[in-house]
Structures are given as C-alpha cells and as structure tokens.
Amino acid sequence: MSGWEPGGALASNVEVTATTVQRGDIIQVGGQACRVSDLFQLPQGGKQLLFESGELLTMHARTRLAAVRMQRSR
C-alpha cells in the first residue's frame, strides 16, 4: 500500500493586478475557476488574459482580482 507523500506544489491566495498576474494563476469568474494560459499586453498598462477554456478577460491597469497561485515546494 502506498501512502500520500508531501511535495509538488503549494497553493496560496494572492491579489493580482495587470502587472503581477502570471500564467497558471487561477481566477474565479462568475463562479467558475479559470486558469490563465496566456497574457497579452495592452496599451496604458492593461492586460488581456486567455484562459485554458478559450475565454478572454481584459484587465484595466488598476483592476485588482483575487487569485490562487500554485508555488513549487523546494
């Protein structure tokens, strides 16, 4: 019988802005958890987020969202 072994990734809640959002962040939109798969820089500091589902979200330069970020344990 094999048991669970700690390791892999740690999840942490973070506040993200257009400057700090990263690929892999999970943002809840309309009750649905969406993982960021790509980012596109927009004029005046905004970003357009492409989710794994194919949906797009545009963040204004001053938009703040709650996200879950997976961090690798060392």
PDB file with SEQRES, HELIX, SHEET and CRYST1 records, atoms N, CA, C and O in Angstrom:
SEQRES   1 A   74  MET SER GLY TRP GLU PRO GLY GLY ALA LEU ALA SER ASN          
SEQRES   2 A   74  VAL GLU VAL THR ALA THR THR VAL GLN ARG GLY ASP ILE          
SEQRES   3 A   74  ILE GLN VAL GLY GLY GLN ALA CYS ARG VAL SER ASP LEU          
SEQRES   4 A   74  PHE GLN LEU PRO GLN GLY GLY LYS GLN LEU LEU PHE GLU          
SEQRES   5 A   74  SER GLY GLU LEU LEU THR MET HIS ALA ARG THR ARG LEU          
SEQRES   6 A   74  ALA ALA VAL ARG MET GLN ARG SER ARG                          
HELIX    1 AA1 PRO A   43  GLY A   45  5                                   3    
SHEET    1 AA1 6 ALA A   9  VAL A  16  0                                        
SHEET    2 AA1 6 LEU A  65  ARG A  72 -1                                        
SHEET    3 AA1 6 ILE A  26  VAL A  29 -1                                        
SHEET    4 AA1 6 GLN A  32  GLN A  41 -1                                        
SHEET    5 AA1 6 LYS A  47  PHE A  51 -1                                        
SHEET    6 AA1 6 LEU A  56  MET A  59 -1                                        
CRYST1    1.000    1.000    1.000  90.00  90.00  90.00 P 1           1          
ATOM      1  N   MET A   1       0.844  -1.179   0.000  1.00  0.00           N  
ATOM      2  CA  MET A   1       0.000   0.000   0.000  1.00  0.00           C  
ATOM      3  C   MET A   1       0.886   1.237   0.000  1.00  0.00           C  
ATOM      4  O   MET A   1       1.789   1.356   0.828  1.00  0.00           O  
ATOM      5  N   SER A   2       0.631   2.156  -0.924  1.00  0.00           N  
ATOM      6  CA  SER A   2       1.437   3.376  -0.965  1.00  0.00           C  
ATOM      7  C   SER A   2       0.659   4.519  -0.333  1.00  0.00           C  
ATOM      8  O   SER A   2      -0.542   4.666  -0.562  1.00  0.00           O  
ATOM      9  N   GLY A   3       1.338   5.315   0.454  1.00  0.00           N  
ATOM     10  CA  GLY A   3       0.712   6.435   1.132  1.00  0.00           C  
ATOM     11  C   GLY A   3       0.984   7.742   0.411  1.00  0.00           C  
ATOM     12  O   GLY A   3       1.805   7.805  -0.504  1.00  0.00           O  
ATOM     13  N   TRP A   4       0.286   8.778   0.835  1.00  0.00           N  
ATOM     14  CA  TRP A   4       0.488  10.103   0.266  1.00  0.00           C  
ATOM     15  C   TRP A   4       1.813  10.653   0.740  1.00  0.00           C  
ATOM     16  O   TRP A   4       2.154  10.538   1.918  1.00  0.00           O  
ATOM     17  N   GLU A   5       2.562  11.250  -0.171  1.00  0.00           N  
ATOM     18  CA  GLU A   5       3.830  11.869   0.187  1.00  0.00           C  
ATOM     19  C   GLU A   5       3.757  13.357  -0.084  1.00  0.00           C  
ATOM     20  O   GLU A   5       3.342  13.760  -1.171  1.00  0.00           O  
ATOM     21  N   PRO A   6       4.148  14.186   0.873  1.00  0.00           N  
ATOM     22  CA  PRO A   6       4.099  15.631   0.652  1.00  0.00           C  
ATOM     23  C   PRO A   6       5.079  16.030  -0.436  1.00  0.00           C  
ATOM     24  O   PRO A   6       6.088  15.362  -0.664  1.00  0.00           O  
ATOM     25  N   GLY A   7       4.770  17.111  -1.090  1.00  0.00           N  
ATOM     26  CA  GLY A   7       5.634  17.610  -2.155  1.00  0.00           C  
ATOM     27  C   GLY A   7       4.785  18.108  -3.297  1.00  0.00           C  
ATOM     28  O   GLY A   7       3.556  18.104  -3.215  1.00  0.00           O  
ATOM     29  N   GLY A   8       5.425  18.533  -4.353  1.00  0.00           N  
ATOM     30  CA  GLY A   8       4.683  19.021  -5.510  1.00  0.00           C  
ATOM     31  C   GLY A   8       4.510  20.514  -5.454  1.00  0.00           C  
ATOM     32  O   GLY A   8       5.469  21.261  -5.651  1.00  0.00           O  
ATOM     33  N   ALA A   9       3.289  20.965  -5.187  1.00  0.00           N  
ATOM     34  CA  ALA A   9       3.007  22.397  -5.242  1.00  0.00           C  
ATOM     35  C   ALA A   9       2.203  22.834  -4.019  1.00  0.00           C  
ATOM     36  O   ALA A   9       1.466  22.044  -3.429  1.00  0.00           O  
ATOM     37  N   LEU A  10       2.354  24.077  -3.658  1.00  0.00           N  
ATOM     38  CA  LEU A  10       1.621  24.722  -2.577  1.00  0.00           C  
ATOM     39  C   LEU A  10       0.711  25.772  -3.189  1.00  0.00           C  
ATOM     40  O   LEU A  10       1.140  26.503  -4.082  1.00  0.00           O  
ATOM     41  N   ALA A  11      -0.527  25.870  -2.738  1.00  0.00           N  
ATOM     42  CA  ALA A  11      -1.453  26.885  -3.235  1.00  0.00           C  
ATOM     43  C   ALA A  11      -1.507  28.040  -2.252  1.00  0.00           C  
ATOM     44  O   ALA A  11      -1.559  27.838  -1.039  1.00  0.00           O  
ATOM     45  N   SER A  12      -1.494  29.258  -2.789  1.00  0.00           N  
ATOM     46  CA  SER A  12      -1.639  30.423  -1.922  1.00  0.00           C  
ATOM     47  C   SER A  12      -2.581  31.421  -2.587  1.00  0.00           C  
ATOM     48  O   SER A  12      -2.603  31.566  -3.809  1.00  0.00           O  
ATOM     49  N   ASN A  13      -3.356  32.102  -1.751  1.00  0.00           N  
ATOM     50  CA  ASN A  13      -4.248  33.150  -2.247  1.00  0.00           C  
ATOM     51  C   ASN A  13      -3.450  34.430  -2.398  1.00  0.00           C  
ATOM     52  O   ASN A  13      -2.738  34.842  -1.482  1.00  0.00           O  
ATOM     53  N   VAL A  14      -3.574  35.061  -3.564  1.00  0.00           N  
ATOM     54  CA  VAL A  14      -2.862  36.306  -3.827  1.00  0.00           C  
ATOM     55  C   VAL A  14      -3.801  37.294  -4.490  1.00  0.00           C  
ATOM     56  O   VAL A  14      -4.781  36.899  -5.122  1.00  0.00           O  
ATOM     57  N   GLU A  15      -3.505  38.577  -4.349  1.00  0.00           N  
ATOM     58  CA  GLU A  15      -4.208  39.613  -5.084  1.00  0.00           C  
ATOM     59  C   GLU A  15      -3.369  39.929  -6.312  1.00  0.00           C  
ATOM     60  O   GLU A  15      -2.172  40.191  -6.193  1.00  0.00           O  
ATOM     61  N   VAL A  16      -3.983  39.908  -7.491  1.00  0.00           N  
ATOM     62  CA  VAL A  16      -3.235  40.164  -8.714  1.00  0.00           C  
ATOM     63  C   VAL A  16      -3.739  41.432  -9.397  1.00  0.00           C  
ATOM     64  O   VAL A  16      -4.915  41.788  -9.313  1.00  0.00           O  
ATOM     65  N   THR A  17      -2.821  42.089 -10.065  1.00  0.00           N  
ATOM     66  CA  THR A  17      -3.128  43.243 -10.899  1.00  0.00           C  
ATOM     67  C   THR A  17      -2.630  42.918 -12.306  1.00  0.00           C  
ATOM     68  O   THR A  17      -2.067  41.847 -12.534  1.00  0.00           O  
ATOM     69  N   ALA A  18      -2.830  43.826 -13.235  1.00  0.00           N  
ATOM     70  CA  ALA A  18      -2.339  43.612 -14.595  1.00  0.00           C  
ATOM     71  C   ALA A  18      -0.819  43.463 -14.603  1.00  0.00           C  
ATOM     72  O   ALA A  18      -0.269  42.811 -15.491  1.00  0.00           O  
ATOM     73  N   THR A  19      -0.146  44.045 -13.644  1.00  0.00           N  
ATOM     74  CA  THR A  19       1.307  43.960 -13.562  1.00  0.00           C  
ATOM     75  C   THR A  19       1.772  42.628 -12.985  1.00  0.00           C  
ATOM     76  O   THR A  19       2.804  42.101 -13.402  1.00  0.00           O  
ATOM     77  N   THR A  20       1.020  42.076 -12.026  1.00  0.00           N  
ATOM     78  CA  THR A  20       1.500  40.906 -11.292  1.00  0.00           C  
ATOM     79  C   THR A  20       0.876  39.574 -11.706  1.00  0.00           C  
ATOM     80  O   THR A  20       1.345  38.524 -11.265  1.00  0.00           O  
ATOM     81  N   VAL A  21      -0.162  39.584 -12.535  1.00  0.00           N  
ATOM     82  CA  VAL A  21      -0.804  38.332 -12.938  1.00  0.00           C  
ATOM     83  C   VAL A  21       0.184  37.480 -13.729  1.00  0.00           C  
ATOM     84  O   VAL A  21       1.004  38.005 -14.482  1.00  0.00           O  
ATOM     85  N   GLN A  22       0.099  36.149 -13.551  1.00  0.00           N  
ATOM     86  CA  GLN A  22       1.040  35.226 -14.194  1.00  0.00           C  
ATOM     87  C   GLN A  22       0.291  34.072 -14.842  1.00  0.00           C  
ATOM     88  O   GLN A  22      -0.840  33.759 -14.472  1.00  0.00           O  
ATOM     89  N   ARG A  23       0.944  33.445 -15.819  1.00  0.00           N  
ATOM     90  CA  ARG A  23       0.404  32.220 -16.391  1.00  0.00           C  
ATOM     91  C   ARG A  23       0.271  31.190 -15.268  1.00  0.00           C  
ATOM     92  O   ARG A  23       1.153  31.075 -14.418  1.00  0.00           O  
ATOM     93  N   GLY A  24      -0.826  30.451 -15.270  1.00  0.00           N  
ATOM     94  CA  GLY A  24      -1.042  29.447 -14.236  1.00  0.00           C  
ATOM     95  C   GLY A  24      -1.888  29.930 -13.078  1.00  0.00           C  
ATOM     96  O   GLY A  24      -2.414  29.112 -12.323  1.00  0.00           O  
ATOM     97  N   ASP A  25      -2.038  31.256 -12.912  1.00  0.00           N  
ATOM     98  CA  ASP A  25      -2.909  31.768 -11.851  1.00  0.00           C  
ATOM     99  C   ASP A  25      -4.334  31.297 -12.108  1.00  0.00           C  
ATOM    100  O   ASP A  25      -4.762  31.190 -13.257  1.00  0.00           O  
ATOM    101  N   ILE A  26      -5.062  31.018 -11.039  1.00  0.00           N  
ATOM    102  CA  ILE A  26      -6.453  30.590 -11.154  1.00  0.00           C  
ATOM    103  C   ILE A  26      -7.327  31.706 -10.597  1.00  0.00           C  
ATOM    104  O   ILE A  26      -7.222  32.070  -9.426  1.00  0.00           O  
ATOM    105  N   ILE A  27      -8.197  32.247 -11.461  1.00  0.00           N  
ATOM    106  CA  ILE A  27      -9.062  33.363 -11.102  1.00  0.00           C  
ATOM    107  C   ILE A  27     -10.500  32.901 -11.217  1.00  0.00           C  
ATOM    108  O   ILE A  27     -10.869  32.266 -12.205  1.00  0.00           O  
ATOM    109  N   GLN A  28     -11.316  33.209 -10.225  1.00  0.00           N  
ATOM    110  CA  GLN A  28     -12.720  32.815 -10.263  1.00  0.00           C  
ATOM    111  C   GLN A  28     -13.517  33.908 -10.957  1.00  0.00           C  
ATOM    112  O   GLN A  28     -13.520  35.059 -10.520  1.00  0.00           O  
ATOM    113  N   VAL A  29     -14.197  33.537 -12.049  1.00  0.00           N  
ATOM    114  CA  VAL A  29     -15.011  34.465 -12.828  1.00  0.00           C  
ATOM    115  C   VAL A  29     -16.408  33.875 -12.952  1.00  0.00           C  
ATOM    116  O   VAL A  29     -16.587  32.800 -13.524  1.00  0.00           O  
ATOM    117  N   GLY A  30     -17.389  34.576 -12.418  1.00  0.00           N  
ATOM    118  CA  GLY A  30     -18.765  34.092 -12.499  1.00  0.00           C  
ATOM    119  C   GLY A  30     -18.975  32.746 -11.842  1.00  0.00           C  
ATOM    120  O   GLY A  30     -19.790  31.951 -12.310  1.00  0.00           O  
ATOM    121  N   GLY A  31     -18.258  32.476 -10.767  1.00  0.00           N  
ATOM    122  CA  GLY A  31     -18.394  31.219 -10.051  1.00  0.00           C  
ATOM    123  C   GLY A  31     -17.607  30.071 -10.661  1.00  0.00           C  
ATOM    124  O   GLY A  31     -17.639  28.954 -10.144  1.00  0.00           O  
ATOM    125  N   GLN A  32     -16.899  30.332 -11.757  1.00  0.00           N  
ATOM    126  CA  GLN A  32     -16.114  29.305 -12.441  1.00  0.00           C  
ATOM    127  C   GLN A  32     -14.629  29.597 -12.252  1.00  0.00           C  
ATOM    128  O   GLN A  32     -14.186  30.721 -12.489  1.00  0.00           O  
ATOM    129  N   ALA A  33     -13.857  28.603 -11.828  1.00  0.00           N  
ATOM    130  CA  ALA A  33     -12.408  28.765 -11.670  1.00  0.00           C  
ATOM    131  C   ALA A  33     -11.754  28.675 -13.048  1.00  0.00           C  
ATOM    132  O   ALA A  33     -11.940  27.689 -13.760  1.00  0.00           O  
ATOM    133  N   CYS A  34     -10.990  29.700 -13.423  1.00  0.00           N  
ATOM    134  CA  CYS A  34     -10.371  29.765 -14.743  1.00  0.00           C  
ATOM    135  C   CYS A  34      -8.854  29.918 -14.585  1.00  0.00           C  
ATOM    136  O   CYS A  34      -8.381  30.801 -13.870  1.00  0.00           O  
ATOM    137  N   ARG A  35      -8.102  29.045 -15.262  1.00  0.00           N  
ATOM    138  CA  ARG A  35      -6.641  29.099 -15.198  1.00  0.00           C  
ATOM    139  C   ARG A  35      -6.104  29.919 -16.371  1.00  0.00           C  
ATOM    140  O   ARG A  35      -6.481  29.688 -17.520  1.00  0.00           O  
ATOM    141  N   VAL A  36      -5.218  30.881 -16.074  1.00  0.00           N  
ATOM    142  CA  VAL A  36      -4.623  31.738 -17.095  1.00  0.00           C  
ATOM    143  C   VAL A  36      -3.616  30.919 -17.905  1.00  0.00           C  
ATOM    144  O   VAL A  36      -2.676  30.352 -17.348  1.00  0.00           O  
ATOM    145  N   SER A  37      -3.821  30.864 -19.227  1.00  0.00           N  
ATOM    146  CA  SER A  37      -2.883  30.125 -20.073  1.00  0.00           C  
ATOM    147  C   SER A  37      -1.969  31.049 -20.866  1.00  0.00           C  
ATOM    148  O   SER A  37      -0.876  30.643 -21.259  1.00  0.00           O  
ATOM    149  N   ASP A  38      -2.402  32.298 -21.111  1.00  0.00           N  
ATOM    150  CA  ASP A  38      -1.553  33.246 -21.835  1.00  0.00           C  
ATOM    151  C   ASP A  38      -1.965  34.665 -21.487  1.00  0.00           C  
ATOM    152  O   ASP A  38      -3.090  34.911 -21.052  1.00  0.00           O  
ATOM    153  N   LEU A  39      -1.037  35.599 -21.684  1.00  0.00           N  
ATOM    154  CA  LEU A  39      -1.251  37.007 -21.359  1.00  0.00           C  
ATOM    155  C   LEU A  39      -0.846  37.870 -22.546  1.00  0.00           C  
ATOM    156  O   LEU A  39       0.126  37.571 -23.241  1.00  0.00           O  
ATOM    157  N   PHE A  40      -1.598  38.943 -22.772  1.00  0.00           N  
ATOM    158  CA  PHE A  40      -1.267  39.878 -23.837  1.00  0.00           C  
ATOM    159  C   PHE A  40      -1.262  41.293 -23.276  1.00  0.00           C  
ATOM    160  O   PHE A  40      -2.237  41.729 -22.665  1.00  0.00           O  
ATOM    161  N   GLN A  41      -0.164  42.003 -23.484  1.00  0.00           N  
ATOM    162  CA  GLN A  41      -0.035  43.383 -23.002  1.00  0.00           C  
ATOM    163  C   GLN A  41      -0.923  44.294 -23.830  1.00  0.00           C  
ATOM    164  O   GLN A  41      -0.962  44.174 -25.054  1.00  0.00           O  
ATOM    165  N   LEU A  42      -1.635  45.203 -23.178  1.00  0.00           N  
ATOM    166  CA  LEU A  42      -2.490  46.179 -23.842  1.00  0.00           C  
ATOM    167  C   LEU A  42      -1.957  47.578 -23.571  1.00  0.00           C  
ATOM    168  O   LEU A  42      -1.178  47.773 -22.638  1.00  0.00           O  
ATOM    169  N   PRO A  43      -2.367  48.555 -24.375  1.00  0.00           N  
ATOM    170  CA  PRO A  43      -1.936  49.934 -24.129  1.00  0.00           C  
ATOM    171  C   PRO A  43      -2.387  50.418 -22.751  1.00  0.00           C  
ATOM    172  O   PRO A  43      -3.372  49.924 -22.202  1.00  0.00           O  
ATOM    173  N   GLN A  44      -1.677  51.361 -22.216  1.00  0.00           N  
ATOM    174  CA  GLN A  44      -1.983  52.017 -20.941  1.00  0.00           C  
ATOM    175  C   GLN A  44      -1.947  51.055 -19.756  1.00  0.00           C  
ATOM    176  O   GLN A  44      -2.640  51.280 -18.765  1.00  0.00           O  
ATOM    177  N   GLY A  45      -1.148  49.985 -19.840  1.00  0.00           N  
ATOM    178  CA  GLY A  45      -0.905  49.115 -18.696  1.00  0.00           C  
ATOM    179  C   GLY A  45      -1.898  47.997 -18.478  1.00  0.00           C  
ATOM    180  O   GLY A  45      -1.780  47.276 -17.488  1.00  0.00           O  
ATOM    181  N   GLY A  46      -2.861  47.817 -19.345  1.00  0.00           N  
ATOM    182  CA  GLY A  46      -3.828  46.734 -19.188  1.00  0.00           C  
ATOM    183  C   GLY A  46      -3.268  45.424 -19.711  1.00  0.00           C  
ATOM    184  O   GLY A  46      -2.213  45.394 -20.345  1.00  0.00           O  
ATOM    185  N   LYS A  47      -3.986  44.338 -19.438  1.00  0.00           N  
ATOM    186  CA  LYS A  47      -3.611  43.020 -19.966  1.00  0.00           C  
ATOM    187  C   LYS A  47      -4.865  42.270 -20.346  1.00  0.00           C  
ATOM    188  O   LYS A  47      -5.916  42.422 -19.723  1.00  0.00           O  
ATOM    189  N   GLN A  48      -4.738  41.460 -21.377  1.00  0.00           N  
ATOM    190  CA  GLN A  48      -5.817  40.564 -21.753  1.00  0.00           C  
ATOM    191  C   GLN A  48      -5.383  39.161 -21.365  1.00  0.00           C  
ATOM    192  O   GLN A  48      -4.307  38.706 -21.752  1.00  0.00           O  
ATOM    193  N   LEU A  49      -6.223  38.479 -20.599  1.00  0.00           N  
ATOM    194  CA  LEU A  49      -5.913  37.134 -20.127  1.00  0.00           C  
ATOM    195  C   LEU A  49      -6.654  36.125 -20.987  1.00  0.00           C  
ATOM    196  O   LEU A  49      -7.848  36.277 -21.243  1.00  0.00           O  
ATOM    197  N   LEU A  50      -5.950  35.100 -21.429  1.00  0.00           N  
ATOM    198  CA  LEU A  50      -6.561  33.992 -22.143  1.00  0.00           C  
ATOM    199  C   LEU A  50      -6.592  32.811 -21.186  1.00  0.00           C  
ATOM    200  O   LEU A  50      -5.554  32.388 -20.675  1.00  0.00           O  
ATOM    201  N   PHE A  51      -7.788  32.279 -20.945  1.00  0.00           N  
ATOM    202  CA  PHE A  51      -7.938  31.149 -20.044  1.00  0.00           C  
ATOM    203  C   PHE A  51      -7.863  29.845 -20.825  1.00  0.00           C  
ATOM    204  O   PHE A  51      -8.057  29.834 -22.040  1.00  0.00           O  
ATOM    205  N   GLU A  52      -7.581  28.742 -20.128  1.00  0.00           N  
ATOM    206  CA  GLU A  52      -7.497  27.428 -20.765  1.00  0.00           C  
ATOM    207  C   GLU A  52      -8.789  27.066 -21.482  1.00  0.00           C  
ATOM    208  O   GLU A  52      -8.769  26.291 -22.439  1.00  0.00           O  
ATOM    209  N   SER A  53      -9.914  27.617 -21.032  1.00  0.00           N  
ATOM    210  CA  SER A  53     -11.221  27.334 -21.639  1.00  0.00           C  
ATOM    211  C   SER A  53     -11.406  28.072 -22.965  1.00  0.00           C  
ATOM    212  O   SER A  53     -12.370  27.815 -23.686  1.00  0.00           O  
ATOM    213  N   GLY A  54     -10.484  28.993 -23.292  1.00  0.00           N  
ATOM    214  CA  GLY A  54     -10.589  29.782 -24.516  1.00  0.00           C  
ATOM    215  C   GLY A  54     -11.222  31.146 -24.303  1.00  0.00           C  
ATOM    216  O   GLY A  54     -11.265  31.960 -25.225  1.00  0.00           O  
ATOM    217  N   GLU A  55     -11.713  31.406 -23.100  1.00  0.00           N  
ATOM    218  CA  GLU A  55     -12.345  32.693 -22.805  1.00  0.00           C  
ATOM    219  C   GLU A  55     -11.283  33.753 -22.561  1.00  0.00           C  
ATOM    220  O   GLU A  55     -10.161  33.443 -22.160  1.00  0.00           O  
ATOM    221  N   LEU A  56     -11.651  35.018 -22.808  1.00  0.00           N  
ATOM    222  CA  LEU A  56     -10.758  36.151 -22.608  1.00  0.00           C  
ATOM    223  C   LEU A  56     -11.294  37.046 -21.498  1.00  0.00           C  
ATOM    224  O   LEU A  56     -12.507  37.191 -21.340  1.00  0.00           O  
ATOM    225  N   LEU A  57     -10.394  37.643 -20.736  1.00  0.00           N  
ATOM    226  CA  LEU A  57     -10.745  38.646 -19.733  1.00  0.00           C  
ATOM    227  C   LEU A  57      -9.765  39.790 -19.881  1.00  0.00           C  
ATOM    228  O   LEU A  57      -8.553  39.580 -19.903  1.00  0.00           O  
ATOM    229  N   THR A  58     -10.292  41.008 -19.984  1.00  0.00           N  
ATOM    230  CA  THR A  58      -9.430  42.183 -20.094  1.00  0.00           C  
ATOM    231  C   THR A  58      -9.336  42.862 -18.735  1.00  0.00           C  
ATOM    232  O   THR A  58     -10.349  43.199 -18.121  1.00  0.00           O  
ATOM    233  N   MET A  59      -8.106  43.058 -18.277  1.00  0.00           N  
ATOM    234  CA  MET A  59      -7.855  43.751 -17.006  1.00  0.00           C  
ATOM    235  C   MET A  59      -7.377  45.156 -17.292  1.00  0.00           C  
ATOM    236  O   MET A  59      -6.450  45.356 -18.076  1.00  0.00           O  
ATOM    237  N   HIS A  60      -8.006  46.130 -16.659  1.00  0.00           N  
ATOM    238  CA  HIS A  60      -7.563  47.518 -16.698  1.00  0.00           C  
ATOM    239  C   HIS A  60      -6.295  47.618 -15.858  1.00  0.00           C  
ATOM    240  O   HIS A  60      -6.038  46.742 -15.032  1.00  0.00           O  
ATOM    241  N   ALA A  61      -5.519  48.637 -16.046  1.00  0.00           N  
ATOM    242  CA  ALA A  61      -4.266  48.805 -15.304  1.00  0.00           C  
ATOM    243  C   ALA A  61      -4.484  48.814 -13.789  1.00  0.00           C  
ATOM    244  O   ALA A  61      -3.595  48.407 -13.041  1.00  0.00           O  
ATOM    245  N   ARG A  62      -5.648  49.267 -13.327  1.00  0.00           N  
ATOM    246  CA  ARG A  62      -5.888  49.353 -11.879  1.00  0.00           C  
ATOM    247  C   ARG A  62      -6.815  48.262 -11.346  1.00  0.00           C  
ATOM    248  O   ARG A  62      -7.206  48.314 -10.180  1.00  0.00           O  
ATOM    249  N   THR A  63      -7.173  47.284 -12.165  1.00  0.00           N  
ATOM    250  CA  THR A  63      -8.021  46.178 -11.725  1.00  0.00           C  
ATOM    251  C   THR A  63      -7.283  45.314 -10.714  1.00  0.00           C  
ATOM    252  O   THR A  63      -6.101  45.020 -10.896  1.00  0.00           O  
ATOM    253  N   ARG A  64      -7.964  44.907  -9.657  1.00  0.00           N  
ATOM    254  CA  ARG A  64      -7.404  44.002  -8.651  1.00  0.00           C  
ATOM    255  C   ARG A  64      -8.344  42.809  -8.532  1.00  0.00           C  
ATOM    256  O   ARG A  64      -9.551  42.969  -8.352  1.00  0.00           O  
ATOM    257  N   LEU A  65      -7.774  41.609  -8.637  1.00  0.00           N  
ATOM    258  CA  LEU A  65      -8.558  40.379  -8.541  1.00  0.00           C  
ATOM    259  C   LEU A  65      -7.903  39.422  -7.555  1.00  0.00           C  
ATOM    260  O   LEU A  65      -6.685  39.441  -7.373  1.00  0.00           O  
ATOM    261  N   ALA A  66      -8.720  38.587  -6.919  1.00  0.00           N  
ATOM    262  CA  ALA A  66      -8.193  37.530  -6.055  1.00  0.00           C  
ATOM    263  C   ALA A  66      -7.895  36.317  -6.928  1.00  0.00           C  
ATOM    264  O   ALA A  66      -8.674  35.973  -7.817  1.00  0.00           O  
ATOM    265  N   ALA A  67      -6.768  35.677  -6.668  1.00  0.00           N  
ATOM    266  CA  ALA A  67      -6.358  34.511  -7.454  1.00  0.00           C  
ATOM    267  C   ALA A  67      -5.722  33.477  -6.544  1.00  0.00           C  
ATOM    268  O   ALA A  67      -5.322  33.783  -5.421  1.00  0.00           O  
ATOM    269  N   VAL A  68      -5.634  32.256  -7.036  1.00  0.00           N  
ATOM    270  CA  VAL A  68      -4.886  31.200  -6.377  1.00  0.00           C  
ATOM    271  C   VAL A  68      -3.644  30.942  -7.227  1.00  0.00           C  
ATOM    272  O   VAL A  68      -3.738  30.742  -8.438  1.00  0.00           O  
ATOM    273  N   ARG A  69      -2.504  30.948  -6.590  1.00  0.00           N  
ATOM    274  CA  ARG A  69      -1.237  30.728  -7.300  1.00  0.00           C  
ATOM    275  C   ARG A  69      -0.576  29.491  -6.752  1.00  0.00           C  
ATOM    276  O   ARG A  69      -0.403  29.342  -5.542  1.00  0.00           O  
ATOM    277  N   MET A  70      -0.208  28.603  -7.655  1.00  0.00           N  
ATOM    278  CA  MET A  70       0.483  27.371  -7.269  1.00  0.00           C  
ATOM    279  C   MET A  70       1.977  27.675  -7.222  1.00  0.00           C  
ATOM    280  O   MET A  70       2.542  28.229  -8.165  1.00  0.00           O  
ATOM    281  N   GLN A  71       2.605  27.302  -6.108  1.00  0.00           N  
ATOM    282  CA  GLN A  71       4.050  27.517  -5.949  1.00  0.00           C  
ATOM    283  C   GLN A  71       4.704  26.177  -5.688  1.00  0.00           C  
ATOM    284  O   GLN A  71       4.258  25.403  -4.842  1.00  0.00           O  
ATOM    285  N   ARG A  72       5.751  25.920  -6.417  1.00  0.00           N  
ATOM    286  CA  ARG A  72       6.504  24.661  -6.228  1.00  0.00           C  
ATOM    287  C   ARG A  72       7.210  24.686  -4.888  1.00  0.00           C  
ATOM    288  O   ARG A  72       7.815  25.693  -4.519  1.00  0.00           O  
ATOM    289  N   SER A  73       7.138  23.578  -4.154  1.00  0.00           N  
ATOM    290  CA  SER A  73       7.889  23.479  -2.912  1.00  0.00           C  
ATOM    291  C   SER A  73       9.338  23.115  -3.250  1.00  0.00           C  
ATOM    292  O   SER A  73       9.601  22.444  -4.248  1.00  0.00           O  
ATOM    293  N   ARG A  74      10.248  23.554  -2.432  1.00  0.00           N  
ATOM    294  CA  ARG A  74      11.682  23.349  -2.715  1.00  0.00           C  
ATOM    295  C   ARG A  74      12.238  22.223  -1.907  1.00  0.00           C  
ATOM    296  O   ARG A  74      13.424  21.911  -2.017  1.00  0.00           O  
TER     297      ARG A  74                                                      
END                                                                             
